[in-house]
Amino acid sequence: MSGLGIKLGIVCSICVGAVSSTGAQIVSDWSEGESTWTTQSYWEDESIRQKYTFTPKLDDRVTGKSSVQVHMQVGAKRPRDFVELRLALPRPLDLSRAEAVELWLKVVDGSGLKARNAYFCSPGFKKLAMADWLDEIDMSAPGQWQRTVVDLTNVRVLDKATPNQAGIYDRHDVTTICLNFQLPPGAADITLLIDGMQTTTLPPLPERLRAAAVKADRGFWRWRAKYPERDLSPRPNDGRNLSLSIRKLTHGIAPERPFLIWGIGPSYLNFLGDGTALACHLRQRFPDAPPIVYKKHVGSSVPWRYVLGWAKQLVVPEQPDLVLLYGIGLESDLEKIFRTLRRHTTADIIVASVHWKGDDVKNWGKDEDATNFGDIPEMRRICEKYGVEFVENRKEWAQYLRDQNMKVEVDPDDGLLLDAVHQSKYGALVINENIVCHFAARDTYAYHPGSRERRLSVTRGESVSGKESATISGPSWTVREGVASTAASSNRIKVRFTGNRIDLIGVKSPGGGKARIMLDGLPAEEVSCFLAGPIVCGSNNARPKSGSVRDIGPHGIALREDLVPQTWTILVADDEGNYELTGSVTGADGKGHMLKPFVSNSGQIGIPPELWRHGAGCVPFLHPWDGTIVNRTGDVYTFNVYRTCESVVDFHGKGGEFRINLFQALPNQAHVLELITVGDGKVAVKLFDIYEPPLR
């Protein structure tokens, strides 16, 4: 960041409080005292007007003696609309344990300003923790003071020593805080007040999600009212394959956690939106639903062949409750995605047939299944084979067009198509509502939810041979109101289960102790259970002419044998497709080529050539790839391989129920887990949740 733009500013009094014995700063009110405000505009051009003035404001404040007034004057013709207001602290600030930072903002004059994010920087800007604003604060026009919060619990870290890897920074020595804003189009003349900057705590996650849901619902239904009402009543077969989802949405999840939906696919899925329409409809149908979280990962024209890699490395590690697939490609590749999800997760899966695009009009009135983007009859067949909820979106889209006297045509303002292939916001609403219809409670389902997810209570009795159980052994256990507890060392709970994942639900207390975990006779840390995280593109990777850098490179890898937790780096060695693989622990581990199968020298990592994509134009099922290597020398990809187990469970805390995932990515078979108490603190165990995917 340093040296990238023009720094303009004057000294402004900011109080930062005392200093701890470690030299790190104790949190206080930072909006008064000795700190310095400057700006970083990210362009250097003396012909473009940009003036930023910082002055104390004594007569308009929230706390203390003054606020900080920022007067921004920026010319209309500028290369970027991004401005950074920097608060340089006189001494390091220790934010390592802070959940959030609050501040108060007030627009006095001008309009159109938007909050972007905030950076918390180490000395010399060597490390940056990039955090989002928790609230969507409205800074579009002059108004009253508004409190806003920057969330520090989910930051992205840039370590300039290793810019191509996900960095680590605990924020123990923050010396600069950068508040980033988006300027409005045209000339800007805006006066902003800042006050009351200090640490704060966040409400519990479910509470934050519920508050966000209320706001989202209000906005969505107001927007939805401008379109025709639809009958979304359930039909006889709706929801047959959504047994677990319906149970969780109807009765909630205890201890409370969000209902997680993961969407993966091409821009078709991206144009469905951010999940708001789906979540708002689900909350209306299921008033007792837990908070709903929607995540997605998309690419340009990416077919099922490459989406498979995302299923393995993005979706499987997060163990969602529901996976939404909306895209294009060969059904044989889609079937591989189904097998992956069915072997490694208990998630329900929902797939919708593609909508009518511009060049499909030739099939109107002839064959509603005809499209070059997929074989819809084959899609129906494999969905039935794997128990996937299939949405007849293409037929229902066509029926909606007839009902509303509309045509298959591009009409961004009033039609269902934004352009020749993508749905408009109106079209996305129709698709989302076609999907929502399938979330319907039924008397019978295609599977029993307990066959995939079930709970084991802790009991005193001996287990029955061949049956799952969680039994206590040792003289000091007490079982009261369904909770088994002890403060004695070396007491045990033995859990017999079948599946690939097990969670513990326990109770924390101020005098809580610890327990170590064993599985199948081995300490947890020796059990072979690993996952690979997302493949991250290097920040300096070559930019493509179309699409994004995420459309280039490996979309998935294969974990093999003798795995060691570490960070792996794939470095493109030349423009001809050669690369080198290096592990942070293993070291140099072999050289490969993008078009050939690769197994590392140590045998830990495989890189399938069919999962290496060569840009947004590489859509093999539509037309043969032209053979052009688009990666360039120096392109970098990194991913982490990590253990998916907990060797020790800590029961110390404020009090209340908690959930911890003990093992994930186990072989899907019978296992014996042992929990062994350590020391003399209280260990309180309530339940074990077992997850058994339907395929092995």
N, C-alpha and C positions, 0 to 999 in steps of 0.2 A: 504494500500500500504506500509506503513512504516513497516520495519522489514521483508519484504518478500524476500529480496535479498541482494546482496553485493553492497555497495556504494563505488565507486571509482572516484576520481577526484581531481582537484586542483582548487584553487581560480582563477577566471578569471574576469577581469574588465568589469562591465556592468553598464551603466548609466541608472537610472530609473526616473530621473526628480524630480520635486518638490512635496510637499505634500499639499493637500487642507486643508481648515479650519476644515473639518470633520475628518481629520486624514487619509483619504484614499488618495491614490497616484494619481497625475495628470499624464496622459499618455504622455510619451516622447519616445526617442529612447532607448530601453532597452539593446542594444548589446554592450554598453560600460559603465564602471563605477565600482560599488562595489559588484555586485551580484556574486553568486557562482554556478558553474556548477558541478554536480555530475551525477552518473548513477545509474540505477536500472536494474539489469540484470535478476532478477526473478529466479535465481538458486544459490545455494551455494555449490561449489565443488572445492576445492583447486587444484585438479588434472586437471581441465579444464582451459585452458589458457583464460583469459579475462583481457584485459588491455585497459583502456580508458584514453587518455591524452588530456587535454584542455589547449590551449595556445593562447594568442593574436597574430593576424596576421596583421602586420602593412602595408605590401606592397601589399595586395590583399583584397580589401574591396569595399563596395558599398557606404556606408555613414560613416561620422565621421572619427575617427582616426585609427580604427582597426576593424577586424572581429574576430570571434572565430573559431579556428581550432580544430577539434575533430579528433583524431587518434584512430580508433577502431581496436583492434587486438583480435580476438576470435578464439578459437580452433574449429576444425571440429565436434568433438563428444560432443554435448551439448544437454540438454533436451529441450530447447526452442530457438526459433529464434527471440524472441521479446526483443528489447532493448529500454530503456527509458532514454532520455537525460533530466535531470532536471535542470531548472533554478530557484534557490532559491533567491527571492527578499529580499532586506534588510528591506523594509517597505511594508505594504499592498498596493495593486494596485486596484483601483476602475475601474472595467470593466462592471459595471452594465448597462451602456448605450451604450456600444460598440457593433457594428454590427459584427465586424470581427477583426482579427489580421493578419497583413501581415509580412512576413519575406523573406529573400533572402537566397538561398541555392546553394552551388556549390560543386560538387564532384570533388576532385582533383586527387584522386588515388583510385583504386579498383573498383569493379563493383557489381551490383546485389542488391543494397540497395533500399528499398521501403518505402514510407511514409505510416503510418497507421492512426493515429489520434493524438489528443492532449488533455491533461487534464489541467484544470484550477482549482487549489485546494485552499481551505480555510486553515487557520492556523491548523496545526496538521493533515492535510489530512482528516478532519472530513466530508467535503463535496467536491465532485468532479463534475465539469461540463465537460462532455466528448464531444468533438466537432470533426467534420470531416474536412479534408482538402477539400477546395472547388475545387481545380484543381488537376488533375491527373498528378502531376509533374513527369517527367522522370529522375530518379536518377540511371538508370541502368549502366551508364558508365561516365567517366570523361567528363566534358564539361564546358559550360559557366555558369555564374550566372543566376539563375532562380527565379523569384518572385512567391511566392505562398501565398495563403490566407486560414486562418482557419475561418470557418463560425460559429459565435456565436449565430445566430438567431434560430438554431434548435439543441439544445444540449440535451443530456441525463444526468440526474443528479443521482448520488449515494450519499445518505445520510447514513453514517455508523450507525447513531442512529436507523434508520429504513431501513435496507438493503433490506428488502423484498417488499418495496413499492417504487413507483416512487417518487424521492425526489424533493425538491425545493431549489434552490440556485441562488441568483441574481448576484453573482460574485462581490460583493462590497468590498471584502477583500482578493483578490487573493494574496497568498504569494509564491506559487510555480507553475511554468508552466512546464509541461512535454511534450516533443516532442517524439512521439513513432515511432519506425522504425522496419521494418522486415529485418533481416539479410539474406543474400543469403545462399544457401546450401554450406556445406563444410567450410573450414577455411576461415575466413574473415580478410582482412587487408585493411581497407578503411579509407581514409582521407576526411573529410567533413568540409566545411566552412559555418558558419552561421552569418548573419548580418542583420541590419535594422529591428529589431523586434519592431513593434509598432501597434497601432490601425489604422484601415482604415474603409472606408465605402464600402458597397456592391452596385453593380449596381442594378437597379430595378429587381425584380424577373423575369418578362418576358424577360428582356434583358439577364439575366444569363442563362435562359432556352434556348433562341435562340442560344446563343454562344455555349452552350453544344450540341445543336442539330446539328449545322454545323459540329462540331468535330465528333459526332456520325455518321452522314450521310457519311462523308468521309471514316471513318473506315469500316462501314458496307458495303458500295457498293464495296469497294476494296476487302473485304472478299467474298462478294456474287459472284463476277466475276469468281471464280474458279468452280462454279457449273453450270449445264446446264440452259439456259434461259427457261422461261415458259411463256405460254400465260395466263395472268391473267385478260383477258377481262371479263367484267360483263356479266352474263347470265340473262335470263328473270326474274327470281324471286329473284336475289340477292338484298339485302338491303331493302326488303319489310318492315321489322320490325325495321329499323334503322333511322327513319325519323328525330328525334331530333339530333342524332349523325351526320348525313349527313349535316343537316342545320348548326350546329356549326362548323364542319370541313370546310364547304364551305365558310361561311360568317364570321366566327370568333365569339368571345364573347365580348361584351362591357358592362362595362369597362373590359379591357382585364384580363383574368385569364386563368390558364391552363385548357385544356381538360383532365379530370381525368378518368383514366381507373383503375379499381380494379380487380385483379385476385385472386380467392381463389380455393383451391383444394389440391390434393395430390402431390406427387413428379412428376407425369405426368405434372402438370401445372408448377412446379418448373423448369423442364427440357426444358420448352419452352423458358427459358431465362429471361432476365431482361426487356423485352419489347422493346428492341432496334430494332429488326427486324420489329415488328409491327409499331412502331412509324416512322421509316425511310420510310417504304412503304406508310404510310398514308400521310406523308409530301410530298412525290413525287406525290401522287394522288390529294392532296388538297394543293396547294401552299400557300393559304391564311389561312391555319389552325392556330389556336392558339397554343402556346406551349403545348406539350403533356407530361403528367406525368403518369407513370405506377407504381402502387403499387401492391404488392402481399403478401399473407399469405398462407403458405403451411405446410403440415404435412406428415409423413410417412404412406403411404397406407390409408390415411384418407378418409372414404366414405362420401357420401352426408349427412348421418345422423348427423355427427359432424360438417361438413362444415356449416350446418344451423346456428349453434351458432356464427360462424365467420360472417355470413351474417348479423346477428342482431347486433353484438357488434363492428365489425370492419368496415363493408361496409356502413350500414345504416347511422351511425353518420357522415360519410364523404360525403354523397350525391354525389356519382360519376356520371359522364355522361354516362359511359359504364361499365358493369360488364361482365367479361370473366370467364366462368366456363369450366373446362376441367378436368374430373375426372371419378370416379367409384362409384358404389353403386346402391341402389334401386331407381327406378324412383318415387316411392311414396315419398321418402325423397327429391329428386330433386324438386318435385312439391311443397313441403313445402318451399323450398328456393325461388322458383318463386313467391309464394304467399306473402312471406315476403317482397321481393324486390318490387313487384307490389303494395303492400299496403303502403309502407313507403318511396319509392323513385320514381322519374320519369326517372330513368336510363334505357337506352336500355340494353338488355341482349343478349349475344351471347354464344351459347353452341356448342361444336364440339364433334362428336362421337369419341371414342377412336381409336387409331391407331392399326395396326396389331402387336401383340407381338409374341415372339418366339413360344409358344405352340398353337397359332392360326393357324399355318401352316396346321394343319389337316383339316381345313375348306377351304383351298385355292381351288378355282375353284368350290366350292359347295354352300356355303352360306356366303356372305360377311357381313351379319349382326350378324353372330354367334360369341359370345364371352361370357366368364363367368364373365366379368366385367360390364355387363349392358345389358338391353333389349332395343336394338336400335329402333325397331319399336315403342315401348311404349314411348321412348324418343322423337321420331318424333311427336307422338300424343300430348304429353303434351306441347311441344314447340309450336305447332300450337294453342293449347287451350289458352295459355297465351301470344301469340304474341311474342315469343322468336325466334331470328334468329338462325336457325339450320344449322350447317356446316356439310355436308356429308363427313367429313374428312376420315372416314374409307374407303369409296368407292374411294375417290380421291387419298388416299395413295396407295391403291391397283393399281389404274390406273397408277400412277406414276411409281410404280415398273415395270409394264408391259412395259411402254414406254421406260424405261431406261434399260430393260433386267436385272432387279435385282430380288432378291429373298427375302422372309421373312426369314432373317437370321441375326445373330449377326455379325456385322462387324464395330467396332468402328471407323476405319479409313476412309472407303469408302462407308459404308452402312448407312441405316436409323436407325438401332438399335445399341445402345451402349452396352446393355446387354439383357437379356432375356425379359425384360419388358419395359425398358426406351428407349426413342428415343435418337439418337446421335444428335450432333449439326446440322448435315445435315438433319436428320429427323425432328428436330425442325423447321428448315427453311421451309421444305415442309408443315408442319402443319400451321405455321404462314402465309404462302402464301395462303394456302387454306382458312384461316380466312379472309385475306385481300381482297380476291375476292368479298366478300359480301359488302364491302364499296363502293357502286356505287349509283350515283344520279339517281333518277327515276322520271317519271312524276306523278305517284301515289304511295302512301304508304298504309300500313295496318291501319295507324292512322294519324290524323292531329297533327302536333307538338303543335299547340295551345291548343289542348285538355288537354295537360299535363303541358306545360310551356308557360306563356304569360306575357305580360307587360301592366301595366296600367299607362297612363300619368296623371299628375295632372291637373285638370280642375276647372273652376269656377262654371260650371253648376250644377244643382241639379241632383242627381243620379236618374236613371230610376228604378222603382221598379223591383226587381228580377234580376237586371244586376249588374255586377261588376263595380266598379268605385272608383276613388280617387278624392275627391272634397275638396276645401278649404273653410274655414269659418273664418270670422274675417275681420276687416276693413283694415288691413295693408299689405295684401299679394299683391305682384306683380308677374305677369307671363310673362316672357320674354325669348324667344328662348327655350321654353319648360321647363324652370326651374321656379318653384314657390319659392319665397323668401320673408322673412320678418325679421325684427329685433325687432319686438314688442312681448311682453310676452302674453301668453294665446291665441294665434292664433292656429287654428286647421286644420288638414287634416283628413278627415274621409275616410277610405278605406273599401269598402265592397268587400269581395272575398270568393272564395270557394277553399279549399285546406288544406294542412297540413304544409305548409312552406311559408314564405313571406320574401323577401329581399328588402331593400331600396337602391336606387342609388341616392346619393346626391353629393353636391359640397362643399368641405372644403375651408376655407379662414382664413387668419390671425386673422380676427375679428369674427370668427365663434362662434356661441352660442351653446345651447343645447336644446333638446326636450325630454320630457318623453313620454313613450309609454303605452297605455292601450289596452286591448283586451276583447271584449265582456263585457265591463263594469267593468273589473278588472284591477288594476295595473299589469304591466307585471310580476313583481316578485311574484304575487299571482296566476298566471296562471299555471295550471297543465300540464307542458310539460317537460319531463325528458328523458334522455338517459343514458345507461350504457356504459362505455368505455371498452377497452380490458381487458381481464383477464390476469394478469401478474403472472408468476410463480416465486416463491421465489428463490433467488440466491443459497440457500443451499438445495433446494429440491433434493430428491434422484434421482440419475442418472439411467436411464434404461440400460439394456444390449444391446438393439438395439433401433434405432430411437433417438428421443430427448426428453427432459423434456416436451416439448410442446405437445407431444403425450399422455401425462398423465394428468388427471384432468378434471375439468369442462370446456367444450368448449363454454358454454353459460349459462346464467341465465335468469330469467323472472322478469321483473318489475311489481309490483302489485299495491298496493294502499297506500295512505297517505305517499308518498315518501318525504324524507328529503335529500337534497344534502349532501354527505359524502363519505368517503372511507370505503369500506367493506373488511373484511379479513376473509377468510375461512382457518381455522387451522385444519389439520388432527390430530385427537386425539390419534389414535392408528393404528396398522397394519391391523385392521379388517374392515376398511371402515367407521368408525365413524369420524365426524368432528363437529366443532363449528363455528358459524357465529357471528362476532362482527362488529358493526358499530362504526366509529370514533365519531359519535354524539349519536346514539341510544344506544351504549354499547352492552353487550352480548344479542344476539337476537335468541338464540335457538340452539339445537343440532340436527344433522341429520345423515343419513347414505347414502352412495353413491348409494345404490341399491334401495332406497325408495324415493318417492316424498317428497319434503320438502317445507314448507312455514314458514318463520320466524315468531317469536312470535308477532312482530309488524305488520305483514301482508305486509311488504314492498317488500320482496325478496322471489322468488321461485327458487329452484334449481332442474331441471328435471333430474332424473337418466339416461334418455336416452341420455343426452348430456354430461355425465361424461365418459370419455374414459379411458381405462385401458391399455394403452401402444400401441406401433406400431402394435403389433400382434392382437389387438382387431379390427377385421374387420367382424362384425356380418353377413353381407350379403353373405360373402364367406364361412364362417364356424362358428359354434357356439362358443361363447366366453367360455373359460375353467373355468371361475369363479375366477381366481386368482386376488387378490387385489395387485396392484403393488405400490400404494402409501404407504409411510412410515410415522411413527409418526414424527410430526414436519413439514411436507410439508405445504407450505403456498401459498395461491392464493389471490391476491387483485384486486379490481376493483373500479372505481369511478362511482357514480351516480351524475349527474349534471343537472342543469336547462339548457334548450335550448332556452333562450330568452335574449333580451337586454332591460333593463328597461329605459335606457337613451341613446340617440344618441348624440355624440359630433361632432359638425361641425367645430371645430377649427383645423387648420392645415396649411401646406404650400400653399395649393391651388390645385384644381383639383378634378376630379371625384373619388368617392369611393363607394364601395359596403359593406353593412353590413347585415348579417342575423339577422332579428328581432325575428322570431320564427321558430322553427322546432319541429317536433314530436307532432304537434297539432292533434286533431281529424280531419279526412278528411271530412270537412263539411263547411257550410257557417259561416263566421266570420265577425265581424266588428272591425277594428283596428282604434285607434285614436292616432294621433301624436299631442302633445300639447307643444308649444314653452315655454321656461323658460328663464327668464332674458332678456337682451337687445342685445345679440349677434345675428349675422346673421345666419338664418337657411335657407338652400337652398336645395330643394328636386326636383329631376328630374323624377324619375320613381319608380314604385314598380314592382318587379318580383314575380309572383304567381306560385306556384308549386302544381299541383293536381295529385297525383298518380292515376292510372287507376282502382285500386281496393279499396274498403272500408271495 
